Amino acid sequence: MKADYLVHDRLYREARAKGWNGWGGNDRIAYEHKWIEQLFAYDEVPKMGDVLELGCGEGHLARLLAEKGYRVLGVDISPTAIQWAKEKTRDTGLDVEYLELDLTKPGVLQGQAFDLIVDGNCLHCIIDQDRQIFLTNVYRLLKDKGIFFVFSRCSNLARDEVIEFESKPYRYVASRENLHRELEAVGFEIKKSDFRSREAEAHGHCTIHLAKR
């Protein structure tokens, strides 16, 4: 069954209507500085240059990266998220551009290349054969000495799981081992990988730093 990625646009509209600061509520946004700490836990992450954020939402992480001096392009399939991000960034003076984009379409952003590509909980939203297209796009867009950072839900179990929402595929939660294999099959080399979860929970988060082989 084909995923409906535009369900995320409806959920962003609902988040705005609730007065939240971003996706998942205010508490989630308040802790996203931890994402930045995990990104820079690997010393080889480029300290300057061009950054692509996949699934940027309302731009919280894109702005944190821009504050560190990067030139950032944030992309998201949700027009509501992109408009929200532009509004939040408009008067900051930060070097951030936002673009509505479907990363499951082949050949996106032709002619561009990035020193750092970051995935803030986007990859686990991509379902089935679309993952191959998504990761092929990322591999092509990453510079030869660049780093791709993945922050994705992972399973404690030996099997992968597809989570449905409104009777359609919504999240793809791979085991850590299968996620590694999937990334390596595209041509990435795993430089650093960590898994975090609470005891007795089926799902946790993988943070993975990758480079081109």
Rosetta blueprint (number, residue, H / E / L):
1 M L
2 K L
3 A L
4 D L
5 Y L
6 L L
7 V H
8 H H
9 D H
10 R H
11 L H
12 Y H
13 R H
14 E H
15 A H
16 R H
17 A H
18 K L
19 G L
20 W L
21 N L
22 G L
23 W L
24 G L
25 G L
26 N H
27 D H
28 R H
29 I H
30 A H
31 Y L
32 E L
33 H H
34 K H
35 W H
36 I H
37 E H
38 Q H
39 L H
40 F L
41 A L
42 Y L
43 D L
44 E L
45 V L
46 P L
47 K L
48 M L
49 G L
50 D E
51 V E
52 L E
53 E E
54 L E
55 G L
56 C L
57 G L
58 E L
59 G L
60 H H
61 L H
62 A H
63 R H
64 L H
65 L H
66 A H
67 E H
68 K L
69 G L
70 Y L
71 R E
72 V E
73 L E
74 G E
75 V E
76 D E
77 I L
78 S L
79 P H
80 T H
81 A H
82 I H
83 Q H
84 W H
85 A H
86 K H
87 E H
88 K H
89 T H
90 R L
91 D L
92 T L
93 G L
94 L L
95 D L
96 V E
97 E E
98 Y E
99 L E
100 E E
101 L L
102 D L
103 L L
104 T L
105 K L
106 P L
107 G L
108 V L
109 L L
110 Q L
111 G L
112 Q L
113 A L
114 F E
115 D E
116 L E
117 I E
118 V E
119 D E
120 G E
121 N L
122 C L
123 L H
124 H H
125 C H
126 I L
127 I L
128 D L
129 Q L
130 D H
131 R H
132 Q H
133 I H
134 F H
135 L H
136 T H
137 N H
138 V H
139 Y H
140 R H
141 L H
142 L E
143 K E
144 D E
145 K E
146 G E
147 I E
148 F E
149 F E
150 V E
151 F E
152 S E
153 R E
154 C E
155 S E
156 N L
157 L L
158 A L
159 R L
160 D L
161 E E
162 V E
163 I E
164 E E
165 F E
166 E L
167 S L
168 K E
169 P E
170 Y E
171 R E
172 Y E
173 V E
174 A E
175 S E
176 R H
177 E H
178 N H
179 L H
180 H H
181 R H
182 E H
183 L H
184 E H
185 A H
186 V H
187 G L
188 F E
189 E E
190 I E
191 K E
192 K E
193 S E
194 D E
195 F E
196 R E
197 S L
198 R L
199 E L
200 A L
201 E L
202 A L
203 H E
204 G E
205 H E
206 C E
207 T E
208 I E
209 H E
210 L E
211 A E
212 K E
213 R L
